[in-house]
Amino acid sequence: MPVHSIYLLTAAVVSVLALVVLIARYKVNPFLALCLASFALALATRMPLHTIVPAFESGAGNTLGHIAIIVGLGTMLGKMMAESGGAERIAHTLVGVFGEKRIPWAMVLIGILVGLPVFFDVGFVLLVPIAYTVARRTRQSLIAVGLPMAAGLSVVHGLVPPHPAAMLAVAAFHADTGRTILYALIIGIPTAILAGPVYARWISPRITLDTDNPIAAQFLDQDLSHGLPGFGITLATILSPVFLMLCASWADAFSRPGSALNQSLRLLGSADVALLIGVVFAFITLGRMRGFSKETLLRWSNECLAPTAIIILLIGAGGGFGKILEASGVAAAIVDVAMHAHVPIILLAWSVAALVRLATGSATVAMTTSAGIIAPIALHLPGMHPELLAIATGAGSLVFSHVNDGGFWLVKEYLNLSVTDTFKTWSVCETIISIAGLLLSMAMSLIVR
């Protein structure tokens, strides 16, 4: 390996370790620590000085362009679910159907179902109020309830079409979409169970959560003098954005590509518009129709946004850090290492995606980048299973979420974890998904003909 590549990789590892030490040991504000680590890495890797700030701002801006609106609208919808008693109604129903002991299994199932048409971050902010309420009602750790939900969301985000990145991998490898979905579910369901309920049961007693969770408090402090809404209308409200996104995913099946109807379905099903419609729908179904005044709805929508400020800043700074890793050449050095390793093609696809994920923090970027690199090689190999290659690539793109991943900070702040505990819970959960997905893909490659 070239000396320069070794230096870049060493600098990246040191910067991540320094970041963790600053936050965990010296109690530096995570946002400031991310900014300091980003600029220190840029200087250490000798990036041209005039490119450092634009690169950091570009990474932060591109990340927030997607996340900030989702966090804001998703939090409003969650606040409506909580204050109206909708989250309480769903929690009550789940406990009644599954029983308290099987609640983690119910949460992973909900994560899988809701996550099928939506991105991880959208599904997370939609479902986290339910996790808060279920954890309080069953007196279980928020980790035991929230981690299985997050595992279900992550599995379908990374492995199962019609998610955009998964579809790009399917196209790159010339895989059959139907078979990919089938294989992904066969692999993804046991993977989600292992990383969700099974791992959460082991890790939750070993993590002590701070009882003061400001984000959970705003969802749990509710006025139920109006009674609880019906289960049907509550479920329809929370699933309305999911339904719109699902329609967008299948727009080409319902209408001619490029037609006005097709474009309308895609617009209504975009994450921002779907969540906006969901919030307005919630104001009507869970708000005005149940007797809450306009002033009350305004107060709720204003109150819920304040605690999201730190989340948005952290996610943006994480995106900036990831961009510095990319612009400094670290990401390219990682890919170069993987390409020169003599490994089976399915393991190579996973490895490239995993290394790009570690460098950039984005599962979508990792999946699309890896598919673009590996596909030209794989298409000329005999006995190649394109569907399993696409799934293995998706599994690699999920490995070890850390400080340059917006999802890391999303989980940390909503579950009120320390950075160290987020590594122990969420990062390990993602790694379990990634490795289990790889092993099951390799096992299936020996069976499928």
HUNOR-V737113 format. One record per backbone hydrogen bond with DSSP energy under -1.0 kcal/mol. CO is the residue of the C=O (numbers start at 1). NH is the residue of the N-H. If there is no record, write none. Layout:
# HUNOR-V737113
((CO	NH) (CO	NH))
This chain:
# HUNOR-V737113
((2	6) (3	7) (4	8) (5	9) (6	10) (7	11) (8	12) (9	13) (10	14) (11	15) (12	16) (13	17) (14	18) (15	19) (16	20) (17	21) (18	22) (19	23) (20	24) (21	25) (21	26) (22	28) (29	33) (30	34) (31	35) (32	36) (33	37) (34	38) (35	39) (36	40) (37	41) (38	42) (39	43) (40	44) (41	45) (42	47) (43	46) (48	51) (51	55) (52	56) (53	57) (54	58) (55	59) (56	60) (57	61) (58	62) (59	63) (60	64) (61	65) (63	67) (64	68) (67	71) (68	72) (69	73) (70	74) (71	75) (72	76) (73	77) (74	78) (75	79) (76	80) (77	81) (78	82) (79	83) (80	84) (81	86) (81	87) (85	89) (86	90) (87	91) (88	92) (89	93) (90	94) (91	95) (92	96) (93	97) (94	98) (95	99) (100	103) (102	106) (103	107) (104	108) (105	109) (106	110) (107	111) (108	112) (109	113) (110	114) (111	115) (119	123) (120	124) (121	125) (122	126) (123	127) (124	128) (127	131) (128	132) (129	133) (130	134) (131	135) (132	136) (133	137) (134	138) (135	140) (141	145) (142	146) (143	147) (145	149) (146	150) (147	151) (148	152) (149	153) (150	154) (151	155) (152	156) (153	157) (154	158) (155	159) (160	163) (163	167) (164	168) (165	169) (166	170) (167	171) (168	172) (169	173) (170	175) (176	180) (177	181) (178	182) (179	183) (180	184) (181	185) (182	186) (183	187) (184	188) (185	189) (187	191) (188	192) (189	193) (190	194) (191	195) (192	196) (193	198) (194	199) (196	200) (197	201) (198	202) (199	203) (200	204) (203	206) (204	207) (211	213) (213	217) (214	218) (216	220) (217	221) (220	222) (224	227) (230	234) (231	235) (232	236) (233	237) (234	238) (235	239) (239	243) (240	244) (241	245) (242	246) (243	247) (244	248) (245	249) (246	250) (248	251) (250	253) (250	254) (251	255) (256	259) (259	263) (260	264) (261	265) (262	266) (263	267) (264	268) (265	269) (267	270) (270	274) (271	275) (272	276) (273	277) (274	278) (275	279) (276	280) (277	281) (278	282) (279	283) (280	284) (281	285) (282	286) (283	288) (284	289) (287	290) (287	292) (288	291) (293	297) (294	298) (295	299) (296	300) (297	301) (298	302) (299	303) (300	304) (305	308) (306	309) (308	312) (309	313) (310	314) (311	315) (312	316) (313	317) (314	318) (315	319) (316	320) (317	321) (318	322) (319	323) (320	324) (321	325) (322	326) (323	327) (324	328) (325	330) (325	331) (326	329) (329	333) (330	334) (331	335) (332	336) (333	337) (334	338) (335	339) (336	340) (338	341) (341	343) (344	348) (345	349) (346	350) (347	351) (348	352) (349	353) (350	354) (351	355) (352	356) (353	357) (354	358) (355	359) (356	360) (357	361) (362	366) (363	367) (364	368) (365	369) (366	370) (367	371) (368	372) (369	373) (370	374) (371	375) (374	378) (375	379) (377	380) (378	381) (385	389) (386	390) (387	391) (388	392) (389	393) (390	394) (391	395) (392	396) (393	397) (395	398) (396	399) (402	405) (405	409) (406	410) (407	411) (408	412) (409	413) (410	414) (411	415) (412	417) (418	422) (419	423) (420	424) (421	425) (422	427) (423	428) (425	429) (426	430) (427	431) (428	432) (429	433) (430	434) (431	435) (432	436) (433	437) (434	438) (435	439) (436	440) (437	441) (438	442) (439	443) (440	444) (441	445) (444	448))
